[in-house]
Amino acid sequence: MSEYWRFWVVLCALCFSSGTLKADSKEVRLTSLEWPPYVGQSLPSQGASAAVAREAFNAMGYKLVIDFYPWTRAVNLAKSNPRFVGYFPEYYSSQRAREFIYSDAMGSGSLGFAERVNKPFIWNSLSDLTWVKIGVVQDYVNTAEFDTRLAKNQLKVDVATSDLKNLQKLHGKRIDLAVVDKNVFNFLLENDAELADAQKSLRFNERILEEKRFYVCFKRSPEGERMQKIFNQGLKKINVAAIMSQHLK
């Protein structure tokens, strides 16, 4: 074989192997937020939902890497930055489903209201709360009915950047209720020093809004579609409930 042809054979082999390596990369990068006990950089296994996602990918031979950002940025980066293939954990939303490919469910949590002990609320439907000032977190999905009423200005809301800020407002009597996951509420109340004075003054309302399932949202792209299928296969190989309960004790 001439040197000329030897050069091209080697070059083509290198290009092929490089392309194969990229296509078969075993690292998956998702964005997330600080939302203990489900996700958090300093939590064991980076949180309950992170543990589920990691084990599902591990079951398929993939390594999960999570980059943490404020929620709005986490969602936007997952949509626009080629470094990431998606974000989690997310509730289902028909609007988000037009922008991302949802995975199968990877656990759940009770979404409801935090309230002050000395100002409890008895309610049967959201129409009973039209006069109440309710704290919500910016760009969080709530329930379909809640978000529809919110879009139609049928609820009186106050927007915060995090659940912690909402609970601080509730404790300070700046809002009447705060939408929050029950496990997040309990974790923050028990562990965050900024809520030390609120432990006896706040509680979780007895009536929940909805039992919400968690998902990974993957990019609407061939790679996002491929990784969604891999992740769903991985979920079938693990015990999601057992992993969640281990981290939510």
C-alpha positions as CSV (number, residue, x, y, z in Angstrom):
1,M,0.0,0.0,0.0
2,S,1.3,3.4,-0.9
3,E,2.0,6.0,1.7
4,Y,-0.7,8.1,0.2
5,W,-3.4,5.5,0.7
6,R,-2.0,4.4,4.1
7,F,-2.5,8.1,5.2
8,W,-6.2,8.1,4.2
9,V,-7.0,4.7,5.7
10,V,-5.5,5.8,9.1
11,L,-7.3,9.2,8.9
12,C,-10.7,7.6,8.1
13,A,-10.2,5.1,11.0
14,L,-9.5,7.9,13.4
15,C,-12.5,9.9,12.2
16,F,-14.7,6.8,12.6
17,S,-13.5,5.9,16.0
18,S,-13.9,9.5,17.2
19,G,-17.4,9.7,15.9
20,T,-18.3,6.4,17.5
21,L,-16.8,7.5,20.8
22,K,-18.9,10.6,20.8
23,A,-22.1,8.7,19.8
24,D,-21.5,6.1,22.5
25,S,-20.5,8.5,25.3
26,K,-21.4,7.1,28.7
27,E,-21.8,10.4,30.5
28,V,-25.1,12.1,30.7
29,R,-25.4,15.7,31.9
30,L,-28.6,17.2,33.3
31,T,-29.4,20.5,35.1
32,S,-31.2,20.7,38.4
33,L,-31.7,23.1,41.3
34,E,-31.3,23.1,45.1
35,W,-34.6,21.6,46.2
36,P,-34.0,19.4,49.2
37,P,-34.7,16.7,50.0
38,Y,-35.2,15.7,46.3
39,V,-32.0,17.4,44.9
40,G,-29.1,19.3,46.4
41,Q,-25.4,19.4,46.0
42,S,-24.6,18.7,49.6
43,L,-27.2,16.0,50.2
44,P,-26.4,12.3,50.4
45,S,-26.4,11.0,46.8
46,Q,-27.4,14.6,45.9
47,G,-30.9,13.9,47.0
48,A,-33.8,11.4,46.6
49,S,-34.6,12.3,43.0
50,A,-31.0,12.5,42.0
51,A,-30.4,9.0,43.5
52,V,-33.2,7.6,41.4
53,A,-32.0,9.3,38.2
54,R,-28.4,8.1,38.8
55,E,-29.4,4.5,39.5
56,A,-31.6,4.4,36.4
57,F,-28.7,5.6,34.2
58,N,-26.3,3.3,36.0
59,A,-28.5,0.4,35.3
60,M,-28.0,1.2,31.6
61,G,-24.2,1.7,31.9
62,Y,-24.3,5.5,31.9
63,K,-22.8,8.0,34.4
64,L,-25.1,10.9,35.5
65,V,-23.5,14.4,36.1
66,I,-25.7,17.1,37.6
67,D,-25.1,20.8,37.3
68,F,-27.0,22.9,39.8
69,Y,-28.5,26.3,39.0
70,P,-31.4,28.5,40.0
71,W,-34.6,26.9,38.6
72,T,-35.3,29.3,35.7
73,R,-31.7,29.1,34.5
74,A,-31.7,25.3,34.9
75,V,-34.7,25.0,32.6
76,N,-33.3,27.5,30.0
77,L,-29.9,25.8,29.9
78,A,-31.4,22.4,29.4
79,K,-33.4,23.8,26.5
80,S,-30.6,25.8,24.7
81,N,-27.2,24.6,25.8
82,P,-25.8,21.6,23.9
83,R,-23.8,20.5,26.9
84,F,-27.0,19.3,28.6
85,V,-29.6,16.8,27.5
86,G,-32.3,17.8,29.9
87,Y,-33.3,18.8,33.4
88,F,-35.1,17.4,36.5
89,P,-37.2,17.0,38.6
90,E,-40.2,18.4,36.9
91,Y,-44.0,18.1,37.3
92,Y,-46.1,17.3,34.2
93,S,-47.3,20.4,32.3
94,S,-48.8,20.4,28.8
95,Q,-46.9,23.6,28.0
96,R,-43.6,22.0,29.1
97,A,-44.5,18.9,27.1
98,R,-44.4,21.0,23.9
99,E,-40.9,22.1,24.7
100,F,-39.4,18.9,26.2
101,I,-39.7,15.1,26.0
102,Y,-41.0,13.7,29.4
103,S,-39.6,10.5,30.9
104,D,-41.6,8.0,32.7
105,A,-42.5,8.9,36.3
106,M,-39.5,8.7,38.7
107,G,-41.3,9.2,42.1
108,S,-43.8,11.5,43.6
109,G,-44.6,14.0,46.3
110,S,-47.6,15.7,47.9
111,L,-48.1,19.3,46.7
112,G,-50.1,21.5,49.0
113,F,-50.1,24.7,51.2
114,A,-48.0,25.8,54.1
115,E,-50.0,27.9,56.5
116,R,-49.6,29.7,59.9
117,V,-50.7,27.7,62.9
118,N,-52.7,30.6,64.2
119,K,-54.4,31.2,60.8
120,P,-55.5,27.8,59.4
121,F,-57.6,27.4,56.3
122,I,-60.4,25.0,55.6
123,W,-61.1,24.8,51.9
124,N,-62.8,22.4,49.4
125,S,-61.8,24.0,46.1
126,L,-59.5,26.7,44.8
127,S,-62.6,29.0,44.3
128,D,-62.7,29.2,48.2
129,L,-59.2,30.9,48.1
130,T,-59.7,33.6,45.6
131,W,-59.4,36.3,48.3
132,V,-56.3,34.7,49.9
133,K,-52.8,35.9,49.1
134,I,-50.9,32.8,48.0
135,G,-47.1,32.6,47.6
136,V,-45.8,30.7,44.5
137,V,-42.2,30.2,43.2
138,Q,-41.2,31.8,39.9
139,D,-41.6,29.4,36.9
140,Y,-42.6,26.4,39.0
141,V,-45.4,24.2,37.6
142,N,-48.2,23.8,40.2
143,T,-51.4,22.0,39.3
144,A,-53.2,22.4,36.0
145,E,-56.2,24.0,37.7
146,F,-54.1,26.3,39.8
147,D,-52.0,27.5,36.8
148,T,-55.1,28.0,34.7
149,R,-56.7,30.1,37.4
150,L,-53.4,31.9,37.8
151,A,-53.2,32.7,34.1
152,K,-56.7,34.1,34.2
153,N,-55.9,36.3,37.2
154,Q,-58.4,34.3,39.3
155,L,-56.0,33.9,42.2
156,K,-54.2,36.5,44.2
157,V,-50.5,35.4,44.2
158,D,-47.1,36.7,45.3
159,V,-44.1,35.4,43.5
160,A,-40.8,34.4,45.2
161,T,-37.6,33.0,43.9
162,S,-37.6,29.9,46.1
163,D,-39.6,27.8,48.6
164,L,-37.5,29.2,51.4
165,K,-38.3,32.8,50.5
166,N,-42.0,31.8,50.4
167,L,-41.9,30.3,53.8
168,Q,-40.1,33.3,55.2
169,K,-42.8,35.5,53.8
170,L,-45.5,33.3,55.3
171,H,-43.8,33.4,58.7
172,G,-43.6,37.2,58.4
173,K,-47.3,37.5,57.6
174,R,-46.7,38.9,54.1
175,I,-48.7,36.1,52.5
176,D,-51.5,33.8,53.8
177,L,-50.5,30.5,52.2
178,A,-47.5,29.1,50.3
179,V,-47.6,26.4,47.6
180,V,-45.0,23.8,48.5
181,D,-44.2,20.1,48.4
182,K,-44.8,18.5,51.8
183,N,-41.3,16.9,52.0
184,V,-39.6,20.1,51.0
185,F,-41.6,22.0,53.6
186,N,-40.6,19.5,56.3
187,F,-37.0,19.5,55.3
188,L,-36.6,23.3,55.2
189,L,-38.5,23.7,58.5
190,E,-36.3,21.2,60.3
191,N,-32.9,22.0,58.7
192,D,-32.7,25.6,57.5
193,A,-31.4,28.0,60.1
194,E,-33.3,30.9,58.5
195,L,-36.6,29.2,59.5
196,A,-35.5,28.4,63.1
197,D,-38.0,30.8,64.5
198,A,-40.8,29.4,62.3
199,Q,-40.8,25.8,63.4
200,K,-43.7,26.3,65.8
201,S,-45.6,28.9,63.8
202,L,-45.9,27.1,60.4
203,R,-47.6,23.8,59.5
204,F,-48.7,21.9,56.3
205,N,-52.4,22.3,55.5
206,E,-54.3,19.0,55.9
207,R,-55.8,19.1,52.4
208,I,-53.3,18.6,49.5
209,L,-53.6,20.1,46.1
210,E,-52.4,17.0,44.3
211,E,-50.0,14.0,44.5
212,K,-47.5,15.1,41.9
213,R,-45.2,12.8,39.9
214,F,-41.6,13.7,39.1
215,Y,-40.0,13.4,35.7
216,V,-36.9,14.1,33.7
217,C,-37.5,16.5,30.9
218,F,-35.2,15.8,27.9
219,K,-34.4,18.0,24.9
220,R,-36.7,17.8,21.9
221,S,-33.8,16.4,19.7
222,P,-32.6,13.1,18.4
223,E,-30.2,12.8,21.4
224,G,-32.9,13.8,23.9
225,E,-35.2,11.2,22.4
226,R,-32.4,8.5,22.6
227,M,-31.6,9.3,26.2
228,Q,-35.2,9.4,27.2
229,K,-35.6,5.8,26.0
230,I,-32.4,4.7,27.7
231,F,-33.5,6.3,31.0
232,N,-37.0,4.8,30.8
233,Q,-35.4,1.3,30.3
234,G,-33.2,2.0,33.3
235,L,-36.2,3.0,35.5
236,K,-37.7,-0.5,34.9
237,K,-34.5,-2.1,36.3
238,I,-34.6,-0.3,39.7
239,N,-36.9,0.0,42.7
240,V,-37.8,3.7,42.5
241,A,-40.0,3.6,45.7
242,A,-37.3,2.0,47.8
243,I,-34.7,4.5,46.7
244,M,-37.0,7.4,47.3
245,S,-38.0,6.2,50.8
246,Q,-34.3,5.6,51.7
247,H,-33.5,9.3,51.1
248,L,-36.8,10.7,52.5
249,K,-36.5,9.3,56.0
